[in-house]
Amino acid sequence: MARQRWTQQRVADAVGMSQQALSARLRGVRPFDTSELERIAAALDVPVTQFLPTPERVG
Protein backbone atom coordinates (compact mmCIF):
# COMPACT_ATOMS: atom_id res chain seq x y z
CA MET A 1 0.00 0.00 0.00
CA ALA A 2 2.72 2.44 0.95
CA ARG A 3 4.63 1.95 -2.31
CA GLN A 4 1.53 2.99 -4.23
CA ARG A 5 0.70 5.71 -1.68
CA TRP A 6 -2.65 4.19 -0.82
CA THR A 7 -4.06 4.94 2.62
CA GLN A 8 -5.79 2.25 4.65
CA GLN A 9 -9.05 4.13 4.10
CA ARG A 10 -8.60 4.14 0.33
CA VAL A 11 -7.86 0.40 0.24
CA ALA A 12 -10.76 -0.33 2.58
CA ASP A 13 -13.13 1.68 0.38
CA ALA A 14 -11.86 -0.06 -2.76
CA VAL A 15 -12.49 -3.54 -1.33
CA GLY A 16 -15.72 -2.80 0.53
CA MET A 17 -14.67 -3.01 4.15
CA SER A 18 -14.27 -0.49 6.91
CA GLN A 19 -10.90 1.03 7.70
CA GLN A 20 -11.16 -0.48 11.18
CA ALA A 21 -11.68 -3.98 9.75
CA LEU A 22 -8.69 -3.57 7.42
CA SER A 23 -6.55 -2.25 10.26
CA ALA A 24 -7.42 -5.24 12.45
CA ARG A 25 -6.34 -7.58 9.68
CA LEU A 26 -3.11 -5.70 9.00
CA ARG A 27 -2.27 -5.79 12.72
CA GLY A 28 -2.91 -9.54 12.86
CA VAL A 29 -5.91 -9.23 15.19
CA ARG A 30 -8.12 -10.93 12.60
CA PRO A 31 -7.00 -13.06 9.66
CA PHE A 32 -7.63 -12.13 6.04
CA ASP A 33 -9.77 -14.53 4.07
CA THR A 34 -8.86 -15.39 0.50
CA SER A 35 -11.58 -13.28 -1.07
CA GLU A 36 -10.36 -10.21 0.84
CA LEU A 37 -6.79 -10.81 -0.34
CA GLU A 38 -8.03 -11.21 -3.91
CA ARG A 39 -9.99 -7.94 -3.74
CA ILE A 40 -7.03 -6.06 -2.24
CA ALA A 41 -4.64 -7.45 -4.85
CA ALA A 42 -7.03 -6.44 -7.63
CA ALA A 43 -7.44 -2.93 -6.20
CA LEU A 44 -3.66 -2.48 -5.92
CA ASP A 45 -3.09 -4.17 -9.30
CA VAL A 46 -0.61 -6.69 -7.88
CA PRO A 47 -0.65 -10.49 -7.88
CA VAL A 48 -2.26 -12.03 -4.81
CA THR A 49 0.94 -14.04 -4.34
CA GLN A 50 2.62 -10.80 -3.26
CA PHE A 51 0.79 -11.21 0.07
CA LEU A 52 1.92 -14.79 0.66
CA PRO A 53 5.10 -15.77 2.50
CA THR A 54 8.15 -16.71 0.49
CA PRO A 55 11.53 -17.88 1.76
CA GLU A 56 12.89 -14.34 1.28
CA ARG A 57 10.08 -12.81 3.36
CA VAL A 58 10.19 -15.37 6.17
CA GLY A 59 12.81 -15.02 8.87
C-alpha positions as CSV (number, residue, x, y, z in Angstrom):
1,M,0.0,0.0,0.0
2,A,2.7,2.4,0.9
3,R,4.6,1.9,-2.3
4,Q,1.5,3.0,-4.2
5,R,0.7,5.7,-1.7
6,W,-2.7,4.2,-0.8
7,T,-4.1,4.9,2.6
8,Q,-5.8,2.3,4.6
9,Q,-9.1,4.1,4.1
10,R,-8.6,4.1,0.3
11,V,-7.9,0.4,0.2
12,A,-10.8,-0.3,2.6
13,D,-13.1,1.7,0.4
14,A,-11.9,-0.1,-2.8
15,V,-12.5,-3.5,-1.3
16,G,-15.7,-2.8,0.5
17,M,-14.7,-3.0,4.2
18,S,-14.3,-0.5,6.9
19,Q,-10.9,1.0,7.7
20,Q,-11.2,-0.5,11.2
21,A,-11.7,-4.0,9.7
22,L,-8.7,-3.6,7.4
23,S,-6.5,-2.3,10.3
24,A,-7.4,-5.2,12.5
25,R,-6.3,-7.6,9.7
26,L,-3.1,-5.7,9.0
27,R,-2.3,-5.8,12.7
28,G,-2.9,-9.5,12.9
29,V,-5.9,-9.2,15.2
30,R,-8.1,-10.9,12.6
31,P,-7.0,-13.1,9.7
32,F,-7.6,-12.1,6.0
33,D,-9.8,-14.5,4.1
34,T,-8.9,-15.4,0.5
35,S,-11.6,-13.3,-1.1
36,E,-10.4,-10.2,0.8
37,L,-6.8,-10.8,-0.3
38,E,-8.0,-11.2,-3.9
39,R,-10.0,-7.9,-3.7
40,I,-7.0,-6.1,-2.2
41,A,-4.6,-7.5,-4.9
42,A,-7.0,-6.4,-7.6
43,A,-7.4,-2.9,-6.2
44,L,-3.7,-2.5,-5.9
45,D,-3.1,-4.2,-9.3
46,V,-0.6,-6.7,-7.9
47,P,-0.7,-10.5,-7.9
48,V,-2.3,-12.0,-4.8
49,T,0.9,-14.0,-4.3
50,Q,2.6,-10.8,-3.3
51,F,0.8,-11.2,0.1
52,L,1.9,-14.8,0.7
53,P,5.1,-15.8,2.5
54,T,8.1,-16.7,0.5
55,P,11.5,-17.9,1.8
56,E,12.9,-14.3,1.3
57,R,10.1,-12.8,3.4
58,V,10.2,-15.4,6.2
59,G,12.8,-15.0,8.9
